[in-house]
Amino acid sequence: DGGITQSPKYLFRKEGQNVTLSCEQNLNHDAMYWYRQDPGQGLRLIYYSQIVNDFQKGDIAEGYSVSREKKESFPLTVTSAQKNPTAFYLCASSAGTGSYEQYFGPGTRLTVT
Amino acid sequence: RKEVEQDPGPFNVPEGATVAFNCTYSNSASQSFFWYRQDCRKEPKLLMSVYSSGNEDGRFTAQLNRASQYISLLIRDSKLSDSATYLCAVNTRGGADGLTFGKGTHLIIQP
């Protein structure tokens, strides 16, 4: 089955720890994205990547880091510098040039206490 | 003015009725527009892309009004299963640079 997978579904961490969220896609999409969603809020863009080995900051990149070493994978690290890390994290991908529909993975709910 | 705005609702609508909601956007250069459906505690699922000529898929119709900078979603013959939050998304940055989402409109279809 083609799609986007994110793991784990739920993640609990202590404050001050870095944590890495996984995102993998087998859709052969060029572009990948990370968003966060807080209760009652829309999605906000953290980072995006249009091509391997290249990525750009979105609207709320502070306290996060990413890498894009493979086309299929776009992991997100939530660092201890992120002030309010508890949120629902969603990864998405799109084919890229000429086709901008984004498809989402099931998300990771991160709780930091 | 926020980049993408939606009426949060909730819209309480009887089963079988027609319901419509709008989404306004501030960047007149925006080129791509989408409606997503999000169920509680799930990921958004693409419902429709919105083209300049409008787009229809079964009971769902989406339209774009560039002059007034809004997109609309019309649901006809609403079903209980249509209950969800509907997110509007706009490509305000251009290209494949990520979407700007509204906060969503909560729709409740009542039996």
Interface residues (C-beta under 8 A of the other chain):
Chain A: D30 A31 Y33 Y35 G40 Q41 G42 L43 R44 L45 Y48 Q50 Q56 G58 F88 L90 S94 G96 T97 Y100 E101 Q102 Y103 F104 G105 P106 G107
Chain B: V4 P8 S32 F34 R41 K42 E43 P44 K45 L46 S49 L87 A89 N91 G95 A96 D97 G98 L99 T100 F101 G102 K103 G104
